[in-house]
Amino acid sequence: MTLGGGYKPRGDKGPRIQGRSSAGSDQPRRAVDQGWDDYRGAEPDELEYEGRRGRGMSRDMSREYGEEKSGGVGRFLRFAVFATVIAGLVLAGLNFVVRPLVVDGIVDWAAGNSTALQVPFVSDIVRGALWSHINTPTNADDGTGIVVIIGAGATPQSIAGQLSAAGVIDDKRAFIYESIARKADQNFQIGRHIVSKSMTMDKIIAALISKPVPPPPTRITFREGLRIEQMVAKLEVIEATPADPTAPLTMNVQQFYDLAMHPSQAFLSQYPWLKLPDGASLEGFLYPATYNVAPDTTPSQLLGMLVDGFVLNSPKELFKLPPEQIYKTVQIAALVEMEAKVDSDRPLIAGVYTNRLNPKIWPTALLNADPTLNYANDSVWLRANPDIKTWVEYSFWNSIKTDGTLSQVVFPDDLASYNTYHSHGLPIYPICSPSGPSIVATMTPDTKDGYLYFLAKNDGSGTHAFAKTQAEQDANAKLYGYTQ
C-alpha cells in the first residue's frame, strides 16, 4: 500500500537657517541716512557769484569762470552722493551674504568644540540658527519606533550620527547643542532606547536619558510535522537574520541541537512522565506552536518551553498512561501528522495504523508508511552533511525515487526499522512533532469500519479514500489516477 501525502539614511546637510541681517529685522538695513533721495543739486544758473572779480577779467569772463567753477562743485557733490549710495548697497549686500556664512561657521565650530557653548553669545547664536531643527520633528506623522543603542563611551556626536542615519533628526548639530545645553551629555543611559521621527529634540533626549528599553522577545513559529533538524534550521535562520537586529537570538544553535538529540538526565528529571528508550532524542515531544523567545534564552530553556507546550496541548488522559504507552502514542501520532491534511481524516488514519498494529487483524504488522522512509532518507543525508548551515537550504520529506519496490530500499542498520514496507511494527523513534489534534486522534482512533488502507484523493480536497481490502484499495487507486 502506498500512503499519499508522503532603515537611504538622511544626510546631515539639512536646510540652514539664514542669520538675520540685523537685530530685529529680516531685511538688510539701508546703509545711507534717511532722506538721501530728497537731495537735489542746484542748477548752474541759480548760483550767485559773490567773490572779488579778477583784475583784467571782464564781467562776462567772470561769469563764465564762476559758472565753470560752480558746475564742478555740483558734479563732485553728485558723484559723492552716488558713491555713498553704491557703498551702502555693497555693505548691505555683504551683510546679507556674509553674516549667514559667519553664523553657520560658528555653529559648525561649536558642534565640534562643546566648551564654546559656555560662551553666552555663542550659545545664543547657535540656538537661534538651529531653532527649527530643535523644535520641529522630522515627521510629525511618523511615530514608528526606531531603536537607538547607546554604548559605553558614547558622545553626543556619535549618538547624533545614529539619529541622523535613521532619519530621526535632520541636523546633527542641533542634537549636539541641545544635549550639551541641557547637560544631558553626562546622563545618557547605556542600552537600548526607542525614539521616533515624530519626536521633538527634547523628547528624543528625554528618551535617551531614561531607563533603557529591554529587547522584545523573538516570535518563533514551529509548524506541525517538523523534525528536530528542521527546527534547528529555523533557529539558524532567525539567528542569522533577526527581525530586529538590535535583539538577535544569542542562543548557540548547535548546543540546542545536541541537547535535543541527547537530553541530559537533569533535563528529563523535570518531566517524570517522559521515559525515553535508550538513545532516543526529544523527537515528537517538542510541541509545534508560536513561542515568544527572549534573545538571551538558553537552549535548555527553549527546549523546556517546547516540552511544556506538549504538556499544555495534549489531553490530560495521555499522562495517566504508562510511559511506554505515552511514547507509542506519540510515535503513531507523528505518522498521523505527516499523512493527514484535514482534521476529519485524522481519527480514520489513526484507525488504520491501530488496526495494522493489531496482530489479530493484520498479522504482518507492516505499516507501509511512506513518511517513515522519507525520514530515514533525510537522516542519511544529514549524516553526510553535519553543518547546520547547509540544512537551511535542504528540502526535507521528499519522496524516495527507486526503480524497484519500496520494500527493497536499504538503510543503515540503525535506520532499518524506518522502512515500514520491510520492517514490522513501528519505527524505533517518532519521526516528527505531532499536533494536539493528531495526539487526540491517536488516543481515540476510528477503528469501527476496519479500514486497513488509505490513499490521498489528489482532487485538491486534501482528504483520503479509505478501504478495507486490497481490492478496494486498487479500485481507489484507479479512481484517483494512480493506475490505469
C-alpha positions in Angstrom: 0.0 0.0 0.0 1.2 3.5 -0.8 0.0 6.1 1.6 -0.4 9.5 0.0 0.7 12.8 1.4 4.0 11.2 2.0 16.4 51.7 7.7 18.5 55.8 2.5 20.0 57.4 5.6 19.2 61.1 5.9 22.2 63.3 5.5 23.3 65.9 8.0 23.2 68.8 5.5 19.8 69.9 6.3 18.4 73.3 5.5 20.4 76.1 7.1 18.6 78.9 8.9 20.0 82.1 7.5 21.1 84.6 10.1 19.2 87.9 10.2 20.9 90.8 8.7 20.4 93.0 11.7 18.8 92.7 15.1 15.0 92.7 15.0 14.8 92.8 11.2 14.8 90.2 8.4 15.8 92.8 5.8 19.2 94.3 5.2 19.4 97.8 6.7 19.9 100.7 4.3 23.5 101.9 4.8 22.7 105.6 3.9 20.9 108.1 6.2 17.2 108.5 5.6 16.4 111.4 3.3 19.3 111.0 0.9 17.0 110.6 -2.0 15.4 114.0 -1.3 18.6 115.8 -2.2 18.6 117.9 -5.4 21.7 119.7 -6.6 21.4 123.4 -7.6 21.4 124.2 -11.3 24.3 126.5 -12.5 22.1 129.5 -13.3 20.9 129.5 -9.7 24.3 130.1 -8.2 25.3 133.7 -7.3 29.0 134.8 -7.6 29.9 136.9 -4.6 33.7 136.9 -4.8 36.0 139.7 -6.0 36.3 139.9 -9.7 39.7 139.1 -11.0 41.8 142.0 -12.3 41.5 142.2 -16.0 38.6 139.9 -16.1 35.5 141.1 -17.7 32.1 140.6 -16.3 31.4 138.1 -19.0 34.6 136.3 -18.3 34.0 136.3 -14.6 30.5 134.9 -15.1 31.9 132.2 -17.3 34.6 131.4 -14.7 32.0 131.3 -11.9 29.7 129.1 -13.9 32.6 126.7 -14.7 33.6 126.6 -11.0 30.1 126.1 -9.8 29.4 123.4 -12.3 32.5 121.4 -11.0 31.3 121.5 -7.4 27.9 120.2 -8.5 29.4 117.4 -10.3 31.5 116.5 -7.3 28.5 116.5 -5.0 26.5 114.3 -7.3 29.4 111.9 -7.6 29.8 111.8 -3.8 26.1 111.0 -3.3 26.3 108.3 -6.0 29.4 106.8 -4.4 27.8 106.8 -1.0 24.7 105.0 -2.3 26.8 102.4 -4.0 28.9 101.8 -0.9 25.7 101.4 1.1 24.4 98.9 -1.3 27.6 96.9 -1.3 27.8 96.9 2.5 24.2 95.8 2.7 24.8 93.0 0.3 27.9 91.9 2.2 25.9 91.9 5.4 23.1 89.8 3.8 25.6 87.2 2.3 28.5 87.1 4.8 26.6 87.2 8.1 24.8 83.8 7.4 28.2 82.3 6.5 29.7 83.5 9.7 26.8 82.2 11.8 27.0 78.8 10.0 30.7 78.7 10.7 30.1 79.4 14.4 27.5 76.7 14.6 29.9 74.2 13.0 32.7 75.2 15.2 30.6 74.9 18.4 29.3 71.5 17.3 32.9 70.3 17.4 34.0 72.3 20.4 31.4 71.9 23.2 33.2 74.3 25.5 32.4 77.1 23.1 28.8 76.8 24.1 29.7 78.1 27.5 30.2 81.5 25.9 26.7 83.2 26.2 26.7 84.9 22.8 27.9 81.8 21.1 25.1 79.7 22.7 22.6 82.3 21.6 23.8 82.4 18.0 23.8 78.6 17.8 20.3 78.2 19.3 18.9 80.9 17.1 20.4 79.3 14.0 19.1 75.8 14.9 15.8 76.8 16.4 13.6 75.0 13.8 15.6 71.8 14.0 15.3 71.7 17.7 11.6 72.4 17.9 10.2 70.7 14.8 10.2 66.9 14.4 11.4 65.5 11.1 8.0 63.8 10.5 5.2 64.6 13.0 3.0 61.9 11.5 5.5 59.0 11.8 5.5 57.5 15.2 7.2 54.3 14.2 9.6 53.2 16.9 13.3 53.4 15.9 15.9 51.6 18.1 19.0 53.6 19.2 21.8 51.7 21.0 24.0 53.8 23.4 27.2 52.0 24.1 29.9 52.8 26.7 31.8 55.9 26.0 29.1 57.3 23.6 29.2 61.0 22.9 26.6 63.5 21.7 28.4 63.4 18.4 28.3 59.6 18.0 24.7 59.4 19.1 23.8 62.2 16.7 25.3 60.1 13.9 22.9 57.2 14.7 19.9 59.5 14.9 20.8 61.3 11.6 21.3 58.0 9.8 17.9 56.7 11.0 16.2 60.0 9.9 15.2 60.9 13.4 16.9 64.3 13.2 17.9 66.4 10.2 20.8 68.3 11.7 23.3 66.6 14.0 24.4 69.9 15.3 21.0 70.6 16.8 21.1 67.4 18.9 24.7 68.1 20.0 23.8 71.6 21.1 20.6 70.6 23.0 22.4 67.7 24.7 25.1 69.9 26.0 22.8 72.9 26.8 20.5 70.6 28.8 23.5 68.9 30.4 22.2 65.6 29.1 25.5 64.5 27.7 26.6 63.2 31.1 23.3 61.3 31.7 22.8 59.2 28.6 21.9 55.7 29.6 23.8 52.8 28.1 21.5 50.4 26.4 18.6 50.1 24.0 16.2 53.1 23.5 13.2 53.7 21.3 12.6 57.1 19.6 10.7 58.2 16.5 10.6 60.8 13.8 7.6 62.4 15.4 9.6 63.5 18.5 11.0 66.9 19.0 14.5 67.2 20.3 13.6 67.5 23.9 11.6 64.3 23.8 14.4 62.5 22.0 16.8 63.5 24.7 14.4 62.6 27.4 14.1 59.1 25.9 17.9 58.6 25.8 18.4 59.6 29.4 15.6 57.3 30.6 16.0 53.7 31.6 16.8 51.5 28.6 14.1 49.5 27.0 14.6 45.7 27.1 14.7 44.0 23.7 11.4 42.4 22.7 11.0 38.6 22.6 11.5 37.0 19.2 8.4 35.2 17.9 9.3 31.8 16.7 6.8 29.6 15.0 7.4 25.8 14.7 4.8 24.4 12.4 3.3 20.9 12.8 5.2 18.0 11.4 8.8 19.3 11.8 11.6 17.0 12.7 14.2 18.3 15.1 16.7 19.2 12.3 14.1 21.4 10.7 13.5 23.3 14.0 17.3 23.7 14.2 17.4 25.1 10.7 14.7 27.6 11.6 16.7 28.8 14.6 19.8 29.1 12.4 17.9 31.4 10.0 16.5 33.5 12.9 19.9 33.9 14.5 21.5 34.9 11.1 18.8 37.3 10.1 16.8 38.5 13.1 13.7 40.5 12.6 15.0 43.1 15.0 18.8 43.5 14.5 19.1 45.0 17.9 17.6 41.9 19.6 19.2 38.9 17.9 18.8 35.4 19.2 22.0 34.8 21.0 21.4 31.1 21.5 24.0 28.6 20.5 22.0 26.6 17.9 24.5 23.7 17.9 24.1 23.3 21.7 20.3 23.3 21.2 20.6 20.5 18.7 23.0 18.5 20.9 20.7 18.8 23.9 17.6 17.9 21.9 19.3 14.8 20.5 20.9 13.8 23.8 18.8 15.3 26.6 20.6 15.3 30.0 19.2 13.4 32.9 18.9 16.8 34.7 16.6 18.0 32.0 14.5 14.8 31.8 14.1 14.8 35.6 11.7 17.8 35.2 9.3 15.5 33.4 8.7 12.3 35.3 6.2 11.0 32.7 8.8 11.2 30.0 10.7 7.9 29.9 12.7 7.7 26.7 14.1 4.5 25.2 17.9 4.1 25.1 19.4 6.5 22.6 16.2 8.4 22.0 16.0 12.1 21.4 13.2 14.5 22.2 11.8 13.9 18.8 8.0 14.0 19.0 7.8 15.9 22.3 8.8 19.4 21.1 5.4 20.9 20.5 4.7 22.8 17.3 3.4 26.3 18.1 4.4 30.0 18.2 6.7 31.0 21.1 7.9 34.3 22.4 11.6 33.8 23.0 13.8 36.3 24.7 17.1 37.0 22.9 19.1 35.5 25.7 17.1 32.3 26.1 19.3 29.3 26.6 19.0 26.0 24.7 17.8 24.3 27.8 15.2 27.0 28.4 13.8 26.8 24.9 13.6 23.0 25.0 11.7 23.4 28.3 9.3 25.7 26.6 8.7 23.2 23.8 8.1 20.3 26.1 5.9 22.4 28.3 3.9 23.2 25.2 3.5 19.5 24.6 2.1 19.1 28.1 -0.3 22.0 27.8 -1.7 20.9 24.4 -2.0 17.2 24.9 -5.0 15.5 26.6 -4.6 15.1 30.3 -5.5 11.5 29.9 -2.3 10.9 28.0 -0.2 11.5 31.1 -2.2 8.9 33.0 -0.9 6.2 30.7 2.3 4.2 31.4 5.4 5.8 30.0 5.7 3.1 27.3 2.2 3.8 26.1 2.8 7.5 26.1 5.8 7.0 23.8 3.9 4.7 21.5 1.0 7.2 21.2 3.5 9.9 20.1 5.0 7.5 17.6 1.6 6.9 15.9 0.5 10.5 16.2 3.7 11.5 14.3 2.6 9.2 11.4 -0.9 10.7 11.5 0.5 14.2 11.4 2.5 13.5 8.3 -0.4 11.9 6.5 -3.5 13.9 7.4 -4.3 17.2 5.8 -7.7 17.7 7.3 -8.8 17.1 10.8 -11.7 14.8 9.8 -9.3 12.3 8.4 -7.1 12.1 11.5 -9.1 9.5 13.5 -9.6 7.3 10.4 -5.8 7.4 9.6 -5.0 6.7 13.3 -7.6 3.8 13.0 -5.7 2.3 10.0 -2.4 2.3 11.9 -4.0 0.9 15.0 -5.6 -1.9 13.0 -2.4 -2.7 11.3 -0.5 -2.9 14.6 -3.1 -5.4 15.8 -1.8 -8.9 15.0 -5.3 -10.3 15.1 -6.3 -8.0 12.3 -3.0 -7.6 10.4 -0.6 -10.5 11.1 2.3 -9.0 9.2 2.2 -5.7 11.1 3.6 -3.9 8.0 2.6 -0.3 8.2 3.7 0.6 4.6 4.0 4.3 5.7 5.9 6.4 3.1 6.8 9.2 5.6 9.0 6.8 7.7 11.1 6.0 4.6 11.4 9.7 3.8 12.5 10.4 7.4 15.3 7.7 7.1 16.3 9.0 3.7 16.7 12.5 5.1 18.6 11.1 8.1 21.2 9.6 5.8 21.7 13.0 4.0 22.0 14.8 7.4 24.8 12.4 8.5 26.7 13.3 5.3 26.1 17.0 5.9 26.6 17.8 9.6 27.0 21.5 9.1 23.8 23.1 10.3 24.1 26.0 7.8 23.5 23.5 5.0 20.2 22.3 6.5 18.7 25.7 5.9 18.5 25.1 2.1 17.8 21.4 2.2 14.3 20.2 1.2 13.0 17.7 3.7 10.4 14.9 3.3 10.9 14.4 -0.4 9.6 11.0 -1.7 12.2 8.3 -2.4 12.8 7.6 -6.0 13.5 3.9 -6.7 13.4 1.6 -9.7 12.2 -1.3 -7.5 9.6 -1.6 -4.7 10.0 0.4 -1.5 10.4 -2.8 0.4 13.8 -3.2 -1.3 15.2 0.2 -0.1 18.1 -0.4 2.3 19.1 1.9 5.1 21.9 1.7 7.7 21.1 -0.8 10.4 20.1 1.8 13.0 17.6 3.2 10.5 16.4 -0.1 9.1 13.2 0.0 11.2 12.0 3.1 9.3 11.5 1.0 6.1 7.9 0.1 7.2 7.5 -1.7 3.8 10.0 -4.2 5.1 10.3 -3.9 8.8 7.4 -4.9 11.0 5.7 -2.6 13.5 6.6 1.0 14.4 9.9 2.6 13.7 12.2 2.8 16.7 11.6 6.5 17.4 8.9 9.2 16.4 9.5 10.9 13.1 8.2 14.5 13.8 6.4 16.7 16.3 2.7 15.9 16.1 -0.1 18.5 16.8 -2.7 18.2 19.5 -5.4 17.0 17.1 -3.2 14.2 15.9 -2.5 13.1 19.5 -6.2 13.2 20.3 -7.0 11.2 17.2 -4.4 8.6 18.1 -5.9 8.3 21.6 -9.4 7.9 20.1 -8.8 6.1 16.7 -11.8 5.3 14.5 -11.4 1.6 14.0 -15.1 0.5 13.8 -15.1 0.2 10.0 -11.9 -1.9 10.0 -10.0 0.2 7.4 -6.6 -1.1 6.6 -5.7 1.1 3.6 -6.0 4.7 2.5 -4.7 7.0 -0.2 -4.8 10.7 -1.0 -7.6 11.6 -3.4 -5.5 14.1 -5.3 -8.5 16.2 -6.1 -7.5 19.3 -4.2 -9.6 18.5 -1.2 -6.8 17.2 1.0 -8.9 14.2 2.0 -8.2 10.5 1.7 -10.1 7.5 0.4 -10.2 4.5 2.8 -10.5 0.8 2.1 -10.9 -2.5 3.9 -9.3 -4.8 1.3 -6.6 -4.6 -1.3 -9.2 -4.9 -4.0 -10.9 -1.7 -2.7 -7.6 0.0 -2.4 -6.8 -0.9 -6.1 -10.1 0.4 -7.2 -9.5 3.7 -5.4 -6.0 3.9 -6.9 -7.6 3.7 -10.4 -10.4 6.1 -9.5 -8.0 8.8 -8.3 -5.5 8.4 -11.2 -2.7 6.3 -9.6 -3.2 3.5 -12.1 -4.8 3.0 -15.4 
